[in-house]
Amino acid sequence: MTDDQEPESFMDYWNAVDAALMKHFGIDTSDAGIEPDMLAGAQEENQTPEDFALWFGEKYGLKTLSEFKARGGQA
């Protein structure tokens, strides 16, 4: 972000995290039980939505959709 850009709104950030989670894991923040304060903290720490989604998936041992598909759709 450059100095002349406004920061991303919280709802835009939340929607971007939902999109990243869906892209990688096929779930959204509601499915994952992610609370708004966790998202707010990540945004304040300047984590990108993509980085947050990947961190969350790693922390909770989620398999990516590509890993799931590589195993023939079996867990």
HTML snippet that shows the backbone in 3Dmol.js (N, CA, C, O; Angstrom):
<script src="https://3Dmol.org/build/3Dmol-min.js"></script>
<div id="view" style="width:600px;height:400px;position:relative"></div>
<script>
const pdb = `
ATOM      1  N   MET A   1       0.846  -1.172   0.000  1.00  0.00           N
ATOM      2  CA  MET A   1       0.000   0.000   0.000  1.00  0.00           C
ATOM      3  C   MET A   1       0.890   1.232   0.000  1.00  0.00           C
ATOM      4  O   MET A   1       1.871   1.308   0.739  1.00  0.00           O
ATOM      5  N   THR A   2       0.531   2.193  -0.839  1.00  0.00           N
ATOM      6  CA  THR A   2       1.282   3.440  -0.863  1.00  0.00           C
ATOM      7  C   THR A   2       0.616   4.443   0.059  1.00  0.00           C
ATOM      8  O   THR A   2      -0.499   4.223   0.532  1.00  0.00           O
ATOM      9  N   ASP A   3       1.312   5.553   0.311  1.00  0.00           N
ATOM     10  CA  ASP A   3       0.802   6.556   1.241  1.00  0.00           C
ATOM     11  C   ASP A   3      -0.525   7.160   0.810  1.00  0.00           C
ATOM     12  O   ASP A   3      -1.306   7.583   1.662  1.00  0.00           O
ATOM     13  N   ASP A   4      -0.804   7.213  -0.496  1.00  0.00           N
ATOM     14  CA  ASP A   4      -2.037   7.839  -0.957  1.00  0.00           C
ATOM     15  C   ASP A   4      -3.229   6.882  -0.999  1.00  0.00           C
ATOM     16  O   ASP A   4      -4.334   7.298  -1.348  1.00  0.00           O
ATOM     17  N   GLN A   5      -3.028   5.627  -0.656  1.00  0.00           N
ATOM     18  CA  GLN A   5      -4.119   4.657  -0.620  1.00  0.00           C
ATOM     19  C   GLN A   5      -4.704   4.579   0.784  1.00  0.00           C
ATOM     20  O   GLN A   5      -3.988   4.638   1.783  1.00  0.00           O
ATOM     21  N   GLU A   6      -6.033   4.443   0.832  1.00  0.00           N
ATOM     22  CA  GLU A   6      -6.673   4.235   2.125  1.00  0.00           C
ATOM     23  C   GLU A   6      -6.503   2.777   2.518  1.00  0.00           C
ATOM     24  O   GLU A   6      -6.442   1.903   1.654  1.00  0.00           O
ATOM     25  N   PRO A   7      -6.426   2.509   3.819  1.00  0.00           N
ATOM     26  CA  PRO A   7      -6.328   1.118   4.256  1.00  0.00           C
ATOM     27  C   PRO A   7      -7.587   0.343   3.859  1.00  0.00           C
ATOM     28  O   PRO A   7      -8.675   0.906   3.735  1.00  0.00           O
ATOM     29  N   GLU A   8      -7.407  -0.942   3.667  1.00  0.00           N
ATOM     30  CA  GLU A   8      -8.524  -1.811   3.332  1.00  0.00           C
ATOM     31  C   GLU A   8      -9.509  -1.834   4.501  1.00  0.00           C
ATOM     32  O   GLU A   8      -9.095  -1.937   5.655  1.00  0.00           O
ATOM     33  N   SER A   9     -10.799  -1.739   4.213  1.00  0.00           N
ATOM     34  CA  SER A   9     -11.791  -1.796   5.288  1.00  0.00           C
ATOM     35  C   SER A   9     -11.790  -3.190   5.905  1.00  0.00           C
ATOM     36  O   SER A   9     -11.361  -4.162   5.284  1.00  0.00           O
ATOM     37  N   PHE A  10     -12.277  -3.265   7.131  1.00  0.00           N
ATOM     38  CA  PHE A  10     -12.321  -4.555   7.816  1.00  0.00           C
ATOM     39  C   PHE A  10     -13.173  -5.555   7.038  1.00  0.00           C
ATOM     40  O   PHE A  10     -12.791  -6.718   6.907  1.00  0.00           O
ATOM     41  N   MET A  11     -14.317  -5.120   6.521  1.00  0.00           N
ATOM     42  CA  MET A  11     -15.190  -6.041   5.782  1.00  0.00           C
ATOM     43  C   MET A  11     -14.537  -6.493   4.476  1.00  0.00           C
ATOM     44  O   MET A  11     -14.700  -7.644   4.073  1.00  0.00           O
ATOM     45  N   ASP A  12     -13.806  -5.608   3.816  1.00  0.00           N
ATOM     46  CA  ASP A  12     -13.077  -6.011   2.610  1.00  0.00           C
ATOM     47  C   ASP A  12     -12.007  -7.043   2.959  1.00  0.00           C
ATOM     48  O   ASP A  12     -11.812  -8.017   2.232  1.00  0.00           O
ATOM     49  N   TYR A  13     -11.315  -6.821   4.079  1.00  0.00           N
ATOM     50  CA  TYR A  13     -10.298  -7.773   4.533  1.00  0.00           C
ATOM     51  C   TYR A  13     -10.949  -9.123   4.833  1.00  0.00           C
ATOM     52  O   TYR A  13     -10.454 -10.167   4.406  1.00  0.00           O
ATOM     53  N   TRP A  14     -12.056  -9.095   5.566  1.00  0.00           N
ATOM     54  CA  TRP A  14     -12.772 -10.316   5.927  1.00  0.00           C
ATOM     55  C   TRP A  14     -13.190 -11.073   4.663  1.00  0.00           C
ATOM     56  O   TRP A  14     -12.991 -12.284   4.574  1.00  0.00           O
ATOM     57  N   ASN A  15     -13.759 -10.374   3.700  1.00  0.00           N
ATOM     58  CA  ASN A  15     -14.175 -11.013   2.448  1.00  0.00           C
ATOM     59  C   ASN A  15     -12.983 -11.606   1.705  1.00  0.00           C
ATOM     60  O   ASN A  15     -13.097 -12.673   1.102  1.00  0.00           O
ATOM     61  N   ALA A  16     -11.855 -10.932   1.743  1.00  0.00           N
ATOM     62  CA  ALA A  16     -10.654 -11.440   1.079  1.00  0.00           C
ATOM     63  C   ALA A  16     -10.122 -12.687   1.788  1.00  0.00           C
ATOM     64  O   ALA A  16      -9.634 -13.610   1.134  1.00  0.00           O
ATOM     65  N   VAL A  17     -10.212 -12.721   3.119  1.00  0.00           N
ATOM     66  CA  VAL A  17      -9.817 -13.925   3.862  1.00  0.00           C
ATOM     67  C   VAL A  17     -10.754 -15.078   3.506  1.00  0.00           C
ATOM     68  O   VAL A  17     -10.302 -16.202   3.284  1.00  0.00           O
ATOM     69  N   ASP A  18     -12.061 -14.800   3.451  1.00  0.00           N
ATOM     70  CA  ASP A  18     -13.014 -15.838   3.038  1.00  0.00           C
ATOM     71  C   ASP A  18     -12.640 -16.401   1.670  1.00  0.00           C
ATOM     72  O   ASP A  18     -12.640 -17.616   1.474  1.00  0.00           O
ATOM     73  N   ALA A  19     -12.322 -15.518   0.727  1.00  0.00           N
ATOM     74  CA  ALA A  19     -11.961 -15.954  -0.624  1.00  0.00           C
ATOM     75  C   ALA A  19     -10.687 -16.803  -0.609  1.00  0.00           C
ATOM     76  O   ALA A  19     -10.607 -17.814  -1.307  1.00  0.00           O
ATOM     77  N   ALA A  20      -9.696 -16.399   0.181  1.00  0.00           N
ATOM     78  CA  ALA A  20      -8.437 -17.155   0.261  1.00  0.00           C
ATOM     79  C   ALA A  20      -8.655 -18.518   0.915  1.00  0.00           C
ATOM     80  O   ALA A  20      -8.109 -19.522   0.456  1.00  0.00           O
ATOM     81  N   LEU A  21      -9.444 -18.557   1.975  1.00  0.00           N
ATOM     82  CA  LEU A  21      -9.745 -19.840   2.620  1.00  0.00           C
ATOM     83  C   LEU A  21     -10.492 -20.764   1.659  1.00  0.00           C
ATOM     84  O   LEU A  21     -10.199 -21.957   1.579  1.00  0.00           O
ATOM     85  N   MET A  22     -11.455 -20.203   0.934  1.00  0.00           N
ATOM     86  CA  MET A  22     -12.224 -21.007  -0.012  1.00  0.00           C
ATOM     87  C   MET A  22     -11.318 -21.541  -1.115  1.00  0.00           C
ATOM     88  O   MET A  22     -11.435 -22.700  -1.514  1.00  0.00           O
ATOM     89  N   LYS A  23     -10.429 -20.707  -1.600  1.00  0.00           N
ATOM     90  CA  LYS A  23      -9.500 -21.094  -2.670  1.00  0.00           C
ATOM     91  C   LYS A  23      -8.596 -22.245  -2.233  1.00  0.00           C
ATOM     92  O   LYS A  23      -8.380 -23.192  -2.989  1.00  0.00           O
ATOM     93  N   HIS A  24      -8.075 -22.161  -1.027  1.00  0.00           N
ATOM     94  CA  HIS A  24      -7.102 -23.158  -0.575  1.00  0.00           C
ATOM     95  C   HIS A  24      -7.720 -24.361   0.129  1.00  0.00           C
ATOM     96  O   HIS A  24      -7.234 -25.483  -0.019  1.00  0.00           O
ATOM     97  N   PHE A  25      -8.789 -24.137   0.895  1.00  0.00           N
ATOM     98  CA  PHE A  25      -9.302 -25.197   1.760  1.00  0.00           C
ATOM     99  C   PHE A  25     -10.777 -25.537   1.563  1.00  0.00           C
ATOM    100  O   PHE A  25     -11.267 -26.503   2.148  1.00  0.00           O
ATOM    101  N   GLY A  26     -11.487 -24.763   0.753  1.00  0.00           N
ATOM    102  CA  GLY A  26     -12.899 -25.043   0.514  1.00  0.00           C
ATOM    103  C   GLY A  26     -13.804 -24.701   1.686  1.00  0.00           C
ATOM    104  O   GLY A  26     -14.909 -25.233   1.799  1.00  0.00           O
ATOM    105  N   ILE A  27     -13.335 -23.808   2.562  1.00  0.00           N
ATOM    106  CA  ILE A  27     -14.124 -23.358   3.710  1.00  0.00           C
ATOM    107  C   ILE A  27     -14.038 -21.840   3.791  1.00  0.00           C
ATOM    108  O   ILE A  27     -13.202 -21.217   3.137  1.00  0.00           O
ATOM    109  N   ASP A  28     -14.914 -21.256   4.603  1.00  0.00           N
ATOM    110  CA  ASP A  28     -14.806 -19.818   4.853  1.00  0.00           C
ATOM    111  C   ASP A  28     -14.624 -19.585   6.349  1.00  0.00           C
ATOM    112  O   ASP A  28     -14.526 -20.537   7.122  1.00  0.00           O
ATOM    113  N   THR A  29     -14.580 -18.332   6.751  1.00  0.00           N
ATOM    114  CA  THR A  29     -14.326 -18.015   8.160  1.00  0.00           C
ATOM    115  C   THR A  29     -15.419 -18.555   9.069  1.00  0.00           C
ATOM    116  O   THR A  29     -15.145 -18.939  10.206  1.00  0.00           O
ATOM    117  N   SER A  30     -16.650 -18.588   8.581  1.00  0.00           N
ATOM    118  CA  SER A  30     -17.750 -19.132   9.376  1.00  0.00           C
ATOM    119  C   SER A  30     -17.554 -20.630   9.598  1.00  0.00           C
ATOM    120  O   SER A  30     -17.696 -21.117  10.720  1.00  0.00           O
ATOM    121  N   ASP A  31     -17.230 -21.356   8.533  1.00  0.00           N
ATOM    122  CA  ASP A  31     -16.974 -22.796   8.647  1.00  0.00           C
ATOM    123  C   ASP A  31     -15.835 -23.076   9.618  1.00  0.00           C
ATOM    124  O   ASP A  31     -15.880 -24.036  10.387  1.00  0.00           O
ATOM    125  N   ALA A  32     -14.813 -22.225   9.572  1.00  0.00           N
ATOM    126  CA  ALA A  32     -13.612 -22.423  10.387  1.00  0.00           C
ATOM    127  C   ALA A  32     -13.778 -21.937  11.821  1.00  0.00           C
ATOM    128  O   ALA A  32     -12.939 -22.229  12.674  1.00  0.00           O
ATOM    129  N   GLY A  33     -14.845 -21.204  12.095  1.00  0.00           N
ATOM    130  CA  GLY A  33     -15.051 -20.677  13.447  1.00  0.00           C
ATOM    131  C   GLY A  33     -14.105 -19.545  13.797  1.00  0.00           C
ATOM    132  O   GLY A  33     -13.768 -19.351  14.965  1.00  0.00           O
ATOM    133  N   ILE A  34     -13.675 -18.798  12.793  1.00  0.00           N
ATOM    134  CA  ILE A  34     -12.747 -17.691  13.027  1.00  0.00           C
ATOM    135  C   ILE A  34     -13.525 -16.495  13.549  1.00  0.00           C
ATOM    136  O   ILE A  34     -14.483 -16.043  12.922  1.00  0.00           O
ATOM    137  N   GLU A  35     -13.110 -15.990  14.691  1.00  0.00           N
ATOM    138  CA  GLU A  35     -13.775 -14.853  15.329  1.00  0.00           C
ATOM    139  C   GLU A  35     -13.277 -13.537  14.732  1.00  0.00           C
ATOM    140  O   GLU A  35     -12.133 -13.446  14.287  1.00  0.00           O
ATOM    141  N   PRO A  36     -14.136 -12.522  14.724  1.00  0.00           N
ATOM    142  CA  PRO A  36     -13.741 -11.221  14.176  1.00  0.00           C
ATOM    143  C   PRO A  36     -12.483 -10.633  14.814  1.00  0.00           C
ATOM    144  O   PRO A  36     -11.687  -9.988  14.132  1.00  0.00           O
ATOM    145  N   ASP A  37     -12.298 -10.852  16.115  1.00  0.00           N
ATOM    146  CA  ASP A  37     -11.110 -10.278  16.757  1.00  0.00           C
ATOM    147  C   ASP A  37      -9.819 -10.902  16.232  1.00  0.00           C
ATOM    148  O   ASP A  37      -8.783 -10.238  16.203  1.00  0.00           O
ATOM    149  N   MET A  38      -9.866 -12.160  15.819  1.00  0.00           N
ATOM    150  CA  MET A  38      -8.685 -12.802  15.238  1.00  0.00           C
ATOM    151  C   MET A  38      -8.366 -12.168  13.881  1.00  0.00           C
ATOM    152  O   MET A  38      -7.203 -11.927  13.557  1.00  0.00           O
ATOM    153  N   LEU A  39      -9.404 -11.904  13.100  1.00  0.00           N
ATOM    154  CA  LEU A  39      -9.206 -11.242  11.809  1.00  0.00           C
ATOM    155  C   LEU A  39      -8.691  -9.821  11.993  1.00  0.00           C
ATOM    156  O   LEU A  39      -7.793  -9.380  11.276  1.00  0.00           O
ATOM    157  N   ALA A  40      -9.263  -9.111  12.954  1.00  0.00           N
ATOM    158  CA  ALA A  40      -8.839  -7.729  13.209  1.00  0.00           C
ATOM    159  C   ALA A  40      -7.367  -7.687  13.604  1.00  0.00           C
ATOM    160  O   ALA A  40      -6.626  -6.810  13.160  1.00  0.00           O
ATOM    161  N   GLY A  41      -6.947  -8.631  14.434  1.00  0.00           N
ATOM    162  CA  GLY A  41      -5.546  -8.690  14.837  1.00  0.00           C
ATOM    163  C   GLY A  41      -4.625  -8.951  13.662  1.00  0.00           C
ATOM    164  O   GLY A  41      -3.561  -8.343  13.546  1.00  0.00           O
ATOM    165  N   ALA A  42      -5.039  -9.859  12.790  1.00  0.00           N
ATOM    166  CA  ALA A  42      -4.229 -10.157  11.609  1.00  0.00           C
ATOM    167  C   ALA A  42      -4.134  -8.943  10.692  1.00  0.00           C
ATOM    168  O   ALA A  42      -3.073  -8.653  10.140  1.00  0.00           O
ATOM    169  N   GLN A  43      -5.247  -8.240  10.534  1.00  0.00           N
ATOM    170  CA  GLN A  43      -5.238  -7.048   9.691  1.00  0.00           C
ATOM    171  C   GLN A  43      -4.342  -5.970  10.297  1.00  0.00           C
ATOM    172  O   GLN A  43      -3.586  -5.315   9.580  1.00  0.00           O
ATOM    173  N   GLU A  44      -4.425  -5.788  11.610  1.00  0.00           N
ATOM    174  CA  GLU A  44      -3.587  -4.791  12.284  1.00  0.00           C
ATOM    175  C   GLU A  44      -2.106  -5.123  12.162  1.00  0.00           C
ATOM    176  O   GLU A  44      -1.265  -4.224  12.139  1.00  0.00           O
ATOM    177  N   GLU A  45      -1.783  -6.423  12.084  1.00  0.00           N
ATOM    178  CA  GLU A  45      -0.394  -6.864  11.921  1.00  0.00           C
ATOM    179  C   GLU A  45       0.043  -6.857  10.459  1.00  0.00           C
ATOM    180  O   GLU A  45       1.142  -7.298  10.124  1.00  0.00           O
ATOM    181  N   ASN A  46      -0.835  -6.350   9.596  1.00  0.00           N
ATOM    182  CA  ASN A  46      -0.564  -6.241   8.157  1.00  0.00           C
ATOM    183  C   ASN A  46      -0.354  -7.578   7.462  1.00  0.00           C
ATOM    184  O   ASN A  46       0.359  -7.650   6.461  1.00  0.00           O
ATOM    185  N   GLN A  47      -0.972  -8.647   7.985  1.00  0.00           N
ATOM    186  CA  GLN A  47      -0.946  -9.925   7.283  1.00  0.00           C
ATOM    187  C   GLN A  47      -1.858  -9.810   6.071  1.00  0.00           C
ATOM    188  O   GLN A  47      -2.955  -9.259   6.167  1.00  0.00           O
ATOM    189  N   THR A  48      -1.419 -10.318   4.950  1.00  0.00           N
ATOM    190  CA  THR A  48      -2.312 -10.345   3.797  1.00  0.00           C
ATOM    191  C   THR A  48      -3.389 -11.402   4.057  1.00  0.00           C
ATOM    192  O   THR A  48      -3.161 -12.336   4.825  1.00  0.00           O
ATOM    193  N   PRO A  49      -4.542 -11.264   3.433  1.00  0.00           N
ATOM    194  CA  PRO A  49      -5.573 -12.298   3.588  1.00  0.00           C
ATOM    195  C   PRO A  49      -5.063 -13.681   3.192  1.00  0.00           C
ATOM    196  O   PRO A  49      -5.388 -14.678   3.836  1.00  0.00           O
ATOM    197  N   GLU A  50      -4.269 -13.733   2.139  1.00  0.00           N
ATOM    198  CA  GLU A  50      -3.694 -14.998   1.677  1.00  0.00           C
ATOM    199  C   GLU A  50      -2.777 -15.596   2.749  1.00  0.00           C
ATOM    200  O   GLU A  50      -2.872 -16.784   3.055  1.00  0.00           O
ATOM    201  N   ASP A  51      -1.897 -14.777   3.315  1.00  0.00           N
ATOM    202  CA  ASP A  51      -0.995 -15.256   4.365  1.00  0.00           C
ATOM    203  C   ASP A  51      -1.770 -15.730   5.585  1.00  0.00           C
ATOM    204  O   ASP A  51      -1.434 -16.756   6.176  1.00  0.00           O
ATOM    205  N   PHE A  52      -2.806 -14.987   5.966  1.00  0.00           N
ATOM    206  CA  PHE A  52      -3.607 -15.399   7.113  1.00  0.00           C
ATOM    207  C   PHE A  52      -4.256 -16.753   6.844  1.00  0.00           C
ATOM    208  O   PHE A  52      -4.226 -17.635   7.703  1.00  0.00           O
ATOM    209  N   ALA A  53      -4.839 -16.924   5.662  1.00  0.00           N
ATOM    210  CA  ALA A  53      -5.505 -18.184   5.333  1.00  0.00           C
ATOM    211  C   ALA A  53      -4.526 -19.355   5.387  1.00  0.00           C
ATOM    212  O   ALA A  53      -4.838 -20.405   5.950  1.00  0.00           O
ATOM    213  N   LEU A  54      -3.353 -19.175   4.807  1.00  0.00           N
ATOM    214  CA  LEU A  54      -2.360 -20.252   4.812  1.00  0.00           C
ATOM    215  C   LEU A  54      -1.844 -20.527   6.218  1.00  0.00           C
ATOM    216  O   LEU A  54      -1.645 -21.686   6.582  1.00  0.00           O
ATOM    217  N   TRP A  55      -1.622 -19.481   7.017  1.00  0.00           N
ATOM    218  CA  TRP A  55      -1.200 -19.660   8.404  1.00  0.00           C
ATOM    219  C   TRP A  55      -2.262 -20.434   9.182  1.00  0.00           C
ATOM    220  O   TRP A  55      -1.939 -21.370   9.913  1.00  0.00           O
ATOM    221  N   PHE A  56      -3.518 -20.049   9.027  1.00  0.00           N
ATOM    222  CA  PHE A  56      -4.603 -20.710   9.741  1.00  0.00           C
ATOM    223  C   PHE A  56      -4.674 -22.191   9.352  1.00  0.00           C
ATOM    224  O   PHE A  56      -4.806 -23.062  10.212  1.00  0.00           O
ATOM    225  N   GLY A  57      -4.586 -22.460   8.062  1.00  0.00           N
ATOM    226  CA  GLY A  57      -4.626 -23.843   7.604  1.00  0.00           C
ATOM    227  C   GLY A  57      -3.486 -24.674   8.163  1.00  0.00           C
ATOM    228  O   GLY A  57      -3.684 -25.822   8.560  1.00  0.00           O
ATOM    229  N   GLU A  58      -2.298 -24.097   8.195  1.00  0.00           N
ATOM    230  CA  GLU A  58      -1.141 -24.807   8.749  1.00  0.00           C
ATOM    231  C   GLU A  58      -1.311 -25.034  10.244  1.00  0.00           C
ATOM    232  O   GLU A  58      -1.048 -26.127  10.746  1.00  0.00           O
ATOM    233  N   LYS A  59      -1.752 -23.998  10.956  1.00  0.00           N
ATOM    234  CA  LYS A  59      -1.920 -24.090  12.410  1.00  0.00           C
ATOM    235  C   LYS A  59      -2.880 -25.211  12.797  1.00  0.00           C
ATOM    236  O   LYS A  59      -2.658 -25.913  13.784  1.00  0.00           O
ATOM    237  N   TYR A  60      -3.941 -25.375  12.020  1.00  0.00           N
ATOM    238  CA  TYR A  60      -4.961 -26.363  12.353  1.00  0.00           C
ATOM    239  C   TYR A  60      -4.889 -27.624  11.499  1.00  0.00           C
ATOM    240  O   TYR A  60      -5.821 -28.429  11.501  1.00  0.00           O
ATOM    241  N   GLY A  61      -3.800 -27.801  10.774  1.00  0.00           N
ATOM    242  CA  GLY A  61      -3.574 -29.034  10.025  1.00  0.00           C
ATOM    243  C   GLY A  61      -4.573 -29.284   8.906  1.00  0.00           C
ATOM    244  O   GLY A  61      -4.906 -30.433   8.613  1.00  0.00           O
ATOM    245  N   LEU A  62      -5.052 -28.214   8.280  1.00  0.00           N
ATOM    246  CA  LEU A  62      -6.006 -28.375   7.187  1.00  0.00           C
ATOM    247  C   LEU A  62      -5.280 -28.822   5.922  1.00  0.00           C
ATOM    248  O   LEU A  62      -4.174 -28.365   5.634  1.00  0.00           O
ATOM    249  N   LYS A  63      -5.898 -29.699   5.188  1.00  0.00           N
ATOM    250  CA  LYS A  63      -5.370 -30.123   3.891  1.00  0.00           C
ATOM    251  C   LYS A  63      -5.871 -29.158   2.827  1.00  0.00           C
ATOM    252  O   LYS A  63      -7.040 -28.772   2.828  1.00  0.00           O
ATOM    253  N   THR A  64      -4.988 -28.774   1.929  1.00  0.00           N
ATOM    254  CA  THR A  64      -5.420 -27.907   0.837  1.00  0.00           C
ATOM    255  C   THR A  64      -6.268 -28.716  -0.140  1.00  0.00           C
ATOM    256  O   THR A  64      -6.198 -29.944  -0.174  1.00  0.00           O
ATOM    257  N   LEU A  65      -7.062 -28.013  -0.924  1.00  0.00           N
ATOM    258  CA  LEU A  65      -7.872 -28.698  -1.927  1.00  0.00           C
ATOM    259  C   LEU A  65      -7.002 -29.470  -2.902  1.00  0.00           C
ATOM    260  O   LEU A  65      -7.381 -30.556  -3.341  1.00  0.00           O
ATOM    261  N   SER A  66      -5.834 -28.925  -3.250  1.00  0.00           N
ATOM    262  CA  SER A  66      -4.947 -29.632  -4.178  1.00  0.00           C
ATOM    263  C   SER A  66      -4.417 -30.920  -3.546  1.00  0.00           C
ATOM    264  O   SER A  66      -4.282 -31.930  -4.237  1.00  0.00           O
ATOM    265  N   GLU A  67      -4.117 -30.903  -2.252  1.00  0.00           N
ATOM    266  CA  GLU A  67      -3.685 -32.130  -1.563  1.00  0.00           C
ATOM    267  C   GLU A  67      -4.822 -33.143  -1.531  1.00  0.00           C
ATOM    268  O   GLU A  67      -4.609 -34.337  -1.742  1.00  0.00           O
ATOM    269  N   PHE A  68      -6.021 -32.661  -1.266  1.00  0.00           N
ATOM    270  CA  PHE A  68      -7.190 -33.525  -1.199  1.00  0.00           C
ATOM    271  C   PHE A  68      -7.449 -34.174  -2.563  1.00  0.00           C
ATOM    272  O   PHE A  68      -7.710 -35.374  -2.642  1.00  0.00           O
ATOM    273  N   LYS A  69      -7.376 -33.389  -3.620  1.00  0.00           N
ATOM    274  CA  LYS A  69      -7.611 -33.909  -4.972  1.00  0.00           C
ATOM    275  C   LYS A  69      -6.517 -34.878  -5.388  1.00  0.00           C
ATOM    276  O   LYS A  69      -6.786 -35.851  -6.092  1.00  0.00           O
ATOM    277  N   ALA A  70      -5.279 -34.623  -4.959  1.00  0.00           N
ATOM    278  CA  ALA A  70      -4.160 -35.498  -5.304  1.00  0.00           C
ATOM    279  C   ALA A  70      -4.334 -36.891  -4.706  1.00  0.00           C
ATOM    280  O   ALA A  70      -3.791 -37.869  -5.220  1.00  0.00           O
ATOM    281  N   ARG A  71      -5.091 -36.970  -3.622  1.00  0.00           N
ATOM    282  CA  ARG A  71      -5.330 -38.266  -2.979  1.00  0.00           C
ATOM    283  C   ARG A  71      -6.625 -38.887  -3.474  1.00  0.00           C
ATOM    284  O   ARG A  71      -7.160 -39.799  -2.842  1.00  0.00           O
ATOM    285  N   GLY A  72      -7.128 -38.404  -4.590  1.00  0.00           N
ATOM    286  CA  GLY A  72      -8.359 -38.955  -5.146  1.00  0.00           C
ATOM    287  C   GLY A  72      -9.593 -38.529  -4.375  1.00  0.00           C
ATOM    288  O   GLY A  72     -10.617 -39.210  -4.417  1.00  0.00           O
ATOM    289  N   GLY A  73      -9.508 -37.407  -3.670  1.00  0.00           N
ATOM    290  CA  GLY A  73     -10.661 -36.909  -2.923  1.00  0.00           C
ATOM    291  C   GLY A  73     -10.877 -37.603  -1.598  1.00  0.00           C
ATOM    292  O   GLY A  73     -11.955 -37.502  -1.013  1.00  0.00           O
ATOM    293  N   GLN A  74      -9.853 -38.317  -1.111  1.00  0.00           N
ATOM    294  CA  GLN A  74      -9.983 -39.019   0.166  1.00  0.00           C
ATOM    295  C   GLN A  74      -9.170 -38.308   1.233  1.00  0.00           C
ATOM    296  O   GLN A  74      -8.065 -37.830   0.976  1.00  0.00           O
ATOM    297  N   ALA A  75      -9.724 -38.245   2.422  1.00  0.00           N
ATOM    298  CA  ALA A  75      -9.042 -37.582   3.541  1.00  0.00           C
ATOM    299  C   ALA A  75      -7.870 -38.377   4.033  1.00  0.00           C
ATOM    300  O   ALA A  75      -7.190 -37.958   4.970  1.00  0.00           O
TER     301      ALA A  75
END
`;
const viewer = $3Dmol.createViewer("view");
viewer.addModel(pdb, "pdb");
viewer.setStyle({}, {cartoon: {color: "spectrum"}});
viewer.zoomTo();
viewer.render();
</script>
